Amino acid sequence: MTLLSSTIYFVLGFLLAYLFPRMPGILITRGKGFNVNFPPHPESIPLTPYLTQRVLHMRMFYWLGLVAAIIPLAFGLISLRWGNVPFGFGLWLSSGWFILSRLQSFMGGPKPPWTLDVAERLQIIINDSKSDDSACCNFSSPEWLLTGVYCSVCSKELENMPRPDLGRKRSDGFFMGFIRLLSSDGHPMFESNSKNYDTDLGQAEE
Ligand SMILES: [Zn+2]
């Protein structure tokens, strides 16, 4: 095998194993039928039980990626032993790295964009907006903008929590959306506590 073909096989294996475990979170929820309860991307999303459920689904697909990564990892090892060595090494290195980086969050590393904590915080805001002594106005109607949760009636910030990708079909098209999701891994494009309501409404990224 020449150096060139080895390199091509390695890159091919690496890319395959890079994409494979990320597919559940990128593809599964984008269909039209999955998003009938949400306004189209990138509009703000009203806080409803559907949204809380979506956060939990995104969380599930995130961790499902870890299970999915076992497949290229295993194929990589098989290929290293009995098949094409550069291809197997590419598969093995890429999926091994993916698994290690995801497991980091158990050792104080960065948290996933969708956690039980996020779902609970959303639910608490929903409950609060329905109660008589809500955090803002009498007609409190919270919605999730890019930089946090705001009341759509009085514009008060209810929670400083940037919005991650929520599995809607993206306004930037399939290809750009795909690239953006791969590069951000679903994390919000904004840091907390930097923007206000007015600038937020004009933005189109997630
Ligand atoms: Zn309000």
Residues whose N, C-alpha, C, O or C-beta is under 5 A from the ligand:
A	BS01	ZN	C136 C137 S140 S141 C151 V153 C154
